[in-house]
Amino acid sequence: MTLAQFALFVTTLSVAILSPGPGIVAVSHAAFSLGRRAALPYALGLALGASAWCLVALLGLTVLFEAVPLALSIFHVLGGAYLLWVASKMWRHAADPLPEAGARGRGFAAGMALNLANPKPGLFYASVLLSIFPGLRGFWATASVYLVALSVELLFYLGLAVVLSAVAIRRHYFAAKPWIDRAASALIAALGILLILRH
């Protein structure tokens, strides 16, 4: 493994994380609506849930999805249904008043569940790892790749939670809360439907 390989891995992963997906939409919404104290545990769960897919790819469990396509189809449908449920809750509560900063949020477990419900990161990690680290072998090499992935996921999710929960940003969000929440809900619902249709 070379420094250039790790640089390419970090760049590819960063671009993938910032592309619109359920995790980015969810952490942004949590930061806007709940404030920093409540959004941080949720962001931590999202980061660990996403990085768990890297671990799955490193352990070769994505081979199961290739060997048994039905398992992947079931995962797509269940994951899509979960995203639709999250979207419906966001839509129903779009007109609710803004909670106080530090109010109890969705929590660590909900963040983990949201990113674990979407198998796309697992397939992404599997393909990226195969192309960037084709000869990856051994505990320390595998652990190094996972720690880099975990660091990048933590940096982005926790960073977004901190930046987007600033008082000034929350104030602007509150002015358009119903519209922003419904747009976020519609985006997560669309991603859930796409996940189901692609099974």
N, C-alpha and C positions, 0 to 999 in steps of 0.2 A: 504494500500500500504506500502511495506517495502523497505528498502534500497537495499536489495538483488534483489528485483523485478526490481528496477531502474537500478542496475548494469547489470543485465541480458539483459534488454531492450537496454541499451547503447552499450553493447558488440555485440548483435545481429544486431543492426542497423549499427554499424561501419563496421562489416564484409560485410553486404549487400551493403553499399555505395561503399566500395572498390572493390567489384566484378565488372568485366568489364560491363559497361552499357553506354548508350548514354551520360548521364550527366558527368561522369568521363572523357570519351573520349573528350567531347566538352570543358570542362574547361581546360583540359591539352593542347589541341590544341590552345585555346584562349591565354593561358599564354605563350606558346612557341612563337606563331606567332605575338601577339599584344603587349606583355609587360604587366606590372603590372597595370598601370593606366587604361588601356582599359579592362583588364581581370577581375578586381575586381567587377564592376557593373554586368557583365555577371555571375560571380560566385554567387553573391548575389541573382540574379534572379533564378539561378538554385537551390540554397538552399531553397529559399522561395517557388518555384514551387514544389520541392520534399516534403517540410514540409506541403504544402497545402493538399497533399494526406493523411497525418496523420490526419489533421483536418476533411477531408472527412470521413475517417474511424471512427473517434471519434464521428462524428455527425450521423453516421449510414447510410450515403448515399450509402455505398457499398452494402447495402441490396437491393437497386434499381437494381444493376447489377445482383444480384442473382435472384431477382423477375422477371426482364425483361432481359433475356439473350441477346435479340436483341440490347439493349442499349449498352451492353459491346462489342458486335461484331462491332457495328458502331464505337465505340470509338477506338477499336483495328485497324480497317481499316484506319480511319482518322489519328490516331496517327502514324501508320506505314507509311502512305503516307507523312506525315510531316517529319519524319526522313529520308525518301528517298530523299526528296527535299533538306534537310540540307546536306546530303551526296553528292548529285550531285553538289551543290555549292562548297563544299570543294574540290571535285575532279577537277572541272573546274579551280579553282584558285590555284591548287597545285604548279604550276610552277611560280606563281607570285612572285615578289621580296618581301622580308620580310619588313613589315611596320616598321616605326620608333616606338620605345617604346613610349607609350602614344597616338598612333594614335587611331582614333575613332574605336571602336570595335562593336560587335554585340549588346551590351547594355543589360540593366536589363530586358526589356520586352521579348527579344529573349531568354534569359535564363529561364525565367518563362515559356514561351511557350514550350520550348523543354521538360522540365520535366512534364509539365501538359499534353503534348501529349501522354505520356506513362502511361497507367493505372496500370502497374505492381506494382509501389510503393503503390498504394491504396490497392491492394489485399494483398501485403506483410504486410502493416501496419494493415490491418483488421485481418489477421491471427495471427500476433505477439501480437497484443493488446488483442485478445481473449484468447490466451494461457498464456500470462504473467500477464495480469490484468483482469481476468475473471469477477470480480465483480465491475468493474469500474463504479462509480456513482457520481454525483454531479459536480458542476461547478469547484471547486478548484482542485479536483482530475483530472478532464479532462484537465484543464488548465495546471496543473503541468506536465502531460504526454506530452502535446503539446509543452510546453516550453523546455523540455528535448530534444524532437525530433528536434525542431528548432535549439537548441544550437549545437547538434551533426552535423546536416546538414551544418550549418554555419561554424563550425570548419573545417570540411573536405573540403568543396568547396573553402572557402576563403584561407585556408591553402595551398591547392594545387595551387591556383592562385598565391599566394605570392612566394612559393618555386620554382615552375616551370618557373616563369618569371624572375629569376635571370639572369644577363647578361651572365655569363659563360654558363649556360644551354641553353639560347637562341642562343648563338654562335654555340654550337654543333648541335642544332636543325637545324640552317640555312644550315649547311654543307650537311644535308640529307633531306632538306625540302620537295622536291617533293615526295620522297618515304614515309616519315612519314605522310604527308598529305593524300596521296592516301591510305595508310594503315588505317589511322583513318577514312577516307571516306568509305572504304570497310567495316570496322567494324560497323559503324553506319548504313550503308545500309543493312548489314546482320541482325542487330537487328530490323530494320524496316520491313524487309521481314518476319522475324520470328513472329513479332507482328501481321502482317496481316494474316499469315498462321495459327496462333493459334486462330483466331476468331471463 
